[in-house]
Amino acid sequence: MTAKYATYEGSVETLKRENKLRTLKPMIPINGAFILFEDQKMLSFCSHDYLGMTDNPEIKKNAIKFLLEHGITASTESQDLYLSCQRKLEEKFSKILLRESTLFFSSRYEANVTTLSTLAHEGSQLFLDETSHPSFFSGAKQSVAALHTYPHERLDRLEQLLRKANKGTKIIAIESVFSSTGCIANLPKIIELATLYDAILMVDDSHALGVAGPEGMGFASHLREIDVITGSLSKTVGAYGGFMTCSVTLRDYLTSHNPVKTSFLFPPPIIGAIDAAIDLIPQMEGERKQLEQRVHWLKNSLRELGFDLPKTNTPLISLYYRDLDKVEEARKKLKREQILVGPTLCFAKQEIGPRLNLSLNICHMPDHLTRLVEAIC
């Protein structure tokens, strides 16, 4: 190793000693419930593909159709050009979510970072729950706005901050379902505060789109007081990317003012997959009810083991442990039982961390849930 690599080599070796080195691990999906990982068939509770869309034949068929009609991609030197079929999908998506305009991004993360860093202009103030998704904090960091945080779900503290805020643009950004805890935000109360204090309200509906709300379109779409909805297209939609839907004015502001001049070009097969998925989601009420019943059973079983869980039926379940060692011990035990679970989440506040996340999907059968509960015991 030459001297020019010394800093990097030293950092990597330190991370290895502290067991903090992030490694990317290949796997092969078998179906929505199982993956092949490290030469073992593992029962997986890591996927947010809540309705099993990634293996849906109609979605695959439409992705192939768009591939044959429009090619693999639309290569262009201009960041302002994109496919007409994408424009049609944006219009369709906007109509379904009851908004004027939509933009697609390469990920939910990029959607949140770009939206917040652009809309939170100089002199504006941004208000975040302290357990918000990391993309919110990245967007806040890249913006020039003043950042205010409040304790998890403490809307009384949010109101105090709003009351004290100076004149100018105020932006409240919230997840409808918190990725960190699985709790559901009190959107009616937050809308009330946003209206009272004349604040822009942005809601990330990633973990609700497809599995909650009227026709499965999430918690935010039917609430017209919400100014901006963002979310993921790689969870229940089963495709790839993220989105932001809002008024035409905010869309035009974002496309003109975002600092990196983001390209919004999507590959045609992904456009086809999303197009088919959003047609299917409203028809899947039976699957949503079935998933809700399994979530209800699993949460009750976990409560009997002593876990304190919110009274919600979202398929994202967050288990609180008293210390990090207990979490890692549980993770290793589950892996020995050939069960994979989501990430360990750590927070500064003892009452909200550390946590172990589980994600259910429609492919998890009752015997899979029983196996999980017995392994956690």
N, C-alpha and C positions, 0 to 999 in steps of 0.2 A: 504494500500500500504506500503510495507516494504521500508527501507532506500535504499536498493540496486536499487530500481526502481525510486528513487526521481528525478534523472537527466532526465530520459526519460519522466516521468509524467509532470515535469515542462516544458519541451520542447514542448510536445503535447498541453498542456494548452495554452502556448504562441502562438502557431500556430493557435489554435482555435480562440483566441481573435483577432488575426490579420487577420483572414479569409484566412489563407494560408495553412491550413491542407489539404493534399491530401487524398481524399477518393476514393476507388474503388467502382464503382456503377454497379450493374448487369443490363443487358438488354436482350431482346429477339429479334433477327432479324426477321422481317416479310418478307421483300424483300430488294432489293438494295436501295430503297428510304425511307422505313419506318422501325422503330424499336418500340418495346414496352418498354417504359422506365418510371419508377415511376407510373405504372398503366395507362399510357397514350400512345396513338398511336402518335408518333412524326415523323415529316418529318425530315430526317437526311441528313445533308451536312457534316458529319464527316468522311465518309468512303473514302478510297483511292482505293476501288475496282472498278476502272474506267470502266471496261467492264462487270461488273456483273458476274465475274467468280466463285465466291464462291457458287453460286446456280446453276451452269451449270451442267446439267445432265450427260454430257459426262465425265466431270472431276470427279464427284461423282462415276460414274461407274468404271472409271479407278482406283480410290483410293481403292474401294472395291476389285477390281481384284488383286491389289498388296497386299492388306491385306490378302486375301485368299491364295495367292501364297507364300507369304514371312513372314506372321505373323504380329504381332503388332510392334515388334521391334527385333533387333538382339543384345541381351545382350552379352556383352563380357568384360572381364577384361582388354583386350589390347586396348590401344588408337590407335593402328596402324591397327586394323582390321575394315573392314566395308563391306557392301553388294555389291555383283557384280552388282546388278541392279542399285545401286547408281553410281557405276563407269560408267556404260553405259549411265546414264543420264548426268553425268559430260561431257562425250565425246560428247554427242548430243548437250548439251548446248554450249560447246566450239565451235563446228562447226557452230552453228547458229549465235553466236556472233563473229565469225571469229577470234578466239584466239586459243592458243595451249592447255590450261589447265584451269580447273575450280575447285574451292573448295566451298562447301556449309557450311553455318554457321547457328546458331540458330536464328539469326536476322540480319537485315541490320546493326544495331548498333554494334553487335559483329564483323561483317565482317570489318567494317571501323576501329574499335578500334584495332583489332588484326593485320590488314594489316599495319596500320600506325605505331603502336607501335613496330612492328617487322622490317619493311623495313627502318624506320628512325633510323638507327644505330648511334653509337657514332661518332661525327665529321660530321654528315650530317646536312642539313638544310631543314626545312619544311616551305612551304609558303601557307597560308590560307586566303581566303576572311573572313573578320571579322563577316559576318553573316552566316558562314558555319554551317551545322548541328552539334549539340552538340557532336555527335560521333567523329567528326574530332578533336575537342578540347580534348576530353577524350583520344583519341589515341595519340595526341601530348603530353599530360601531362604524359602519361605512357611511352613515349619514352625518349631517351637520346639526341634527336636532338635539335638544336636551332630552336625556333619557330619565324617566322616573319608573321605578319598580315598586310593586306592592306584594305583601305575603300572599301565598297561594289561596285563591278564591276569596280573599278578603276585600269584598267590594266596598265596604265602609271606608277602608284605607284608600281605595281608588278614588272614591268620591272626595275625600279630604285633599288628595293631590290635585284633582281637577279643580276644586274650589280655589286652591291657592295658586293655580297656574296663571301666568301672565296672559295678556291678550295675544292673539295670533292663532295659527293653526294648531289644533290639538288632534292627535291620532291615537286611538285606542286599538291595539292589536291583540287578538285573543284566539286561542284554539277552541273550537266547539267541543271537541273531545281531547283532553290533554294527553299528549303522547307519553308524558312522564308518569301520570297517576291513573289514567283511565277515567277520571272524573269528567262529568259533563258541565260545561260552563252555563251559568244562569243568563242566557242570552236576553230574555225579556228585561231583566234588571239592568244589564249592561246597555241595552238599547235606550232604556229610560235615562241613564246617566249621560250617554252620548248625546241624546236629544236635549237634555237640560243644559249641558255645558257646551253645546254646539261643536261637538267633536266628530271627526271622521271615524267611522267604525270599520275595521278590517277583521274578517273572521276566516281562519284557516279551518276548512271543513273536511280535512283529509280523511279522518277516521269515521266520519258519518256518511259521506257520499257513498251511495250504493246500499247501505244497511240501515238507514234511519230516515225519518221525515216522510212527507207525502211522496208516494211513488218511489221511495228510496233515494230521493234527490238531496238528502242531507238535512241538517238542522237549520241551515242558513237561507236556502234558496227562497222560501216562501215569506221570509221576513224582509219586507221591502225597505225598511229603515237601515239595513246594513249596506254600506257604501261599496265595499270591496269584499269579494269572496275569493280565497285562494284554496288550492288543494293539490292532491296527488292524483296522477293518472296511472300510477304503478301499484296501487293498492286494490280496492274493489274493482276498479275499471280494468285491471289486469293487463295494462299495456305498458306505457313508458311516459315519463315526463311529468310536468306540473302545469297548472293553469292559474290565471287571474281573470276574474270577470267583474265588470264595473260599468260606470257610465262612459259614454263616448269621450267626454271631456277628460276624465282621468286617464283613459287609454291613450288619448292623443298626447297628454302631458307626459306620460311615462315613456312612450316611444320616442319622443323628442328630447327628453331631458335625462334619460338614464345614462350614467357616466361612461359605461363601456360599450354603448351602442350595440346592445344585444341583438344577435340574429335570431329571428323567430321561426326559421325554416324547419319544418318537420319532415321526416322520411315518409313517403306515401304508404308503406305497409302499416306504419304506426297510426297514421290518419285513418286507414281502413279499420284497424282494430278498435280504435276509440269510437269510431262511428257506429260499429256494430254493438259495442258494449253499452253505449248510452241508449240504444234502442231496446236492448234486452233488460236492463235494470228495472224499468217500471213493471215488467211482466213477472218479476221474480219475488212476488210477495210471499208465496209459499216457502221459498228457500229462506227468506228473511225470518219468517215465523219459526221455521225449524231451527235456524241458527240461534235465535233468541231463546228458545226452549233449552238448547244445550248449554248456552251461556248461563242461564238461570240455574240449571242443575249443577254445573261446575262451580259456580260462585257459592252456592249453598254448601256444597261439599267442602270447599276451601274454608268457609267460615267455621265449619265444624272442626277444622284443624287448628283454628285460632287466628286466622287471618282476618283483619278488619278491612272490608271491601265496601266501596260505595254502592248504594242501591240503584245501580244502573244495569242495563242489559246490553251494553256495547261489547263486542267481541275482543276488545283490548283489555287485558286484566293485568294489574300491577300489584305484585306482592311485596309488602313492606317487611324488612328484616331489621333487627336491632343493630347489627354491625356487619361490615363488609365481609368478614371471615365467614359468617353464617351464610351469606349469599353465595360465596364461592364454593363453600362446602355443599350447598344444595345443588348448585350447577354441576359439580363434579359427580355427585350421586346420580343425578338425572342422566348425565352422559353415560355413566356405567350401565344404566338401564336402557340405553340406546334411545334417549329422548333429548332433543335439542330445544332450547328455549331462547327467548330474546335477550337483549343486552342488559347488563347490570347498569343501573342508573344511580349516580351518587349526587347528593346535594349538600349544601352547607348546613341547612336546617335539619336537625335530627328527626323532627316529626314527619318529614317527607322523604327520607332516604336512609339507607340505600334500598333499592328496589330491583325486583326481577320481573321482567315483562313476559307475558304469555299472549299469544294471538290465536284465537280459534277461527276455523273456517268451515264451510259447509261440508267439506270432505272428512272432517273428524267425526267418527262414529262414536256411539255411547261407550263401546269397549275401549276406544282410544282414551276417552276422558277418564274412565275408571283406572286404566293403566297409569295415567298421569298422576291422579290423586294418590294411588297406592305408592307410587315412587316418591312423592313429596312427603308422605307420612314419616 
